[in-house]
Amino acid sequence: MKFVIGLGNPGKKYFATRHNIGFAVLDNFAEDKSLKWREYKDLAEISLCDEYLIIKPTLFMNRSGLAIMPLIKKYKPDFEDIIVVSDDMDISFGCLRLRKGGSSGGHNGVQSIIESLGTDEFCRMRIGIGRPPSDTLDAVDFVLSKFSRQEAFKMKSVISRASDAVSVFIDSGLQKTMNLFNRKPE
């Protein structure tokens, strides 16, 4: 069974922020597949199918690992069958980067998952959100900010593309997904 974990923060305040791009991708995927979300133990929203489980932790970002652990213990997926979808400031706006393993890159949600799993040997899909436009906006304020109107328009196609990458990961695994999606969008 594949596990697809989209990272974000709960609540309306964070709904359309850069840091919630993982939630946006899973919402798009669920809509495309006509899936329904349900609450899981006040820890996450999930949608379960025979071949995959999609998960949006409903604890704050830095506690994402705690939210997914009951599901990991219940279903016991192999680490290569887990993919975490998150934002990344160090990747050009709109680009997708997929890989297995590695550090958290300073992302608190990914770090929480590494700590909870006791390994970094799971797959990641990082979505470029760009860098703050000036030195006056720090990283935390930037990732918790909403996209500009122009960025939001561009991000719709990025989210759709990332949702397609989730489908390929579920059907064909990481290598094929990397081959198809680890390049700059046209």
N, C-alpha and C positions, 0 to 999 in steps of 0.2 A: 504494500500500500504506500502511495506517495503522500507526503505531508507537505502542504503549501502554507507557509506562515507569512502573513502580511503584517508589517509593523506599523504602528501608529499610536496615538494617544486617544483615550476615550473622551467623549463629550462633544457638544456642539462647538465649544470654543476652539477646538483643534480641527474641526471637520475638513476644511479645504486648505490646510497648511501643507507646507513642503514636507514636513516630518511625517505626514500621514499618507504619503504616496503608496505605501504598501497596502493600506486599507483600500485606497481607490482602485488599485489593480485587482484586488480580490472581489470588490464590489462589481467591477466591470466583468470579470470572469463569471461570477455568480449570475449576473443578469444575462450574459450570453448563453449560459447553460440552463437558464430557468431554475436555478437552485434557490432554496429557501434557507435563510439563516435561523439558527436557534441558539438560545443561551446554553452555556455549559458551565454549571457550578459557579456562577458569578465570576468566572475567570476569563471567559472567551465567548465569542460568537463563532459557531462552527456550521459547516455543511458537510455531511458525510455521504459519500457514494461508495460503490463497491471497490473502485480502484484508487480513490484518493479521499483525503480529508483536507478541507481548507479551513484555516484558523485565523481569526483576528483577536489577539489578546485584548481583554478589556481592562487590564491593569495598566498603569502608566508605563511608558516605554522602558524605563530602567528596571522594570519588574516583569518583562515579557517572558523570561525564562521560567519564572514561577508559575505563570499562567499556562504554559504549554506542558509542564512536566507531568501532570496527571494523565494527559492524553498520550504522551510518550510512553509512560509506564503501562497504560492500558493496551495500546496497539503495538508497541515494540517495533517501530520501523527501523530499518537499517539507516545509518547516517547518510549514505549516498542517496537515499530516497526522501530526504528532507531538504526543502529549499526555503530560504528566508528572503522575502522581498522587502527591500528598504531603500531609503533615500541615501544619496552620497554627494556631499559638497565638492569632493575632489574629482568628480567626473563631469565632463562637459554637459551642459544642459541638454536633456533629452536623450543622452546616450545610455545604453544598457550594457552592463558588464556582468557576465556570469562566470563563476569559478567555484571550485571546491576548496574548502579549507582556507586558512590564513587568519590574520588578526582581525579584530573588530574594526580597525581603522578609526577608533575613537567614537564609534556609534554605540550609545549606551544600550540600545535594544539588542543589538547583535552580541555585545559583551555579556549581557544578562543571560542570553541563550548559551553562549560558550560556557559560562560558569555553571549553569544548571545542568547542561549535558555532560560537563567534564571533558569536552573535546571541542575542537574547532573544525572537525572533519565532516561538516555538512555543506550543502551547496548554498550559494547566495546569488541573488539577482539584485544588483545595485543599480539604482536609477539616478542619473545625474540631475541635480537640481541647481547646479551652478554655484558660484561664490557670491558673498555679499557685495553689493555694488561699490561700497566704500569702506574705509576704516572706521566709520562712525557706527556701524551696525555689527555687533558681535555675533559669533556663530550661533549661539542659543536663540537670540532674537530672530536671526535670519531663518533658521529651520522652522521656527514656530510662526513665521509670517505666511501670509497668503500669497499666492502667485498674482502677478499683475494680470490685467485683462489679456494682454498679448501673450504672456507666458501660459496662462490658463488655456487659451485657444490652442497653442502648440502642444501643451501637455495632454490634451484629449487624445491625440494620435499616439503619443508616447505610451499612455496608459493602455490603449487598445493593443499596441504592439507588444507591450509587456504581458498583457493577458494572453495573447497568442503564444508568447514564449512559455507561459505556464502550461498551456495545452500541449505544446511539444514536449516539455519536460515530463509531463504525466504520461504521454504516449510513448516517448522514445528515449527518455533519460537526458542526462546533462550534456554529454558530448555532442549530440546532434543539436541540442538547443544552443550550445556555445557556437557551433559552426554556423548556425543560421542567424543568430542575434548579436554576437559580439563584434559588431561593426557599426560605423556611424550611420544614422538613418539617412535615407535619401532626401 
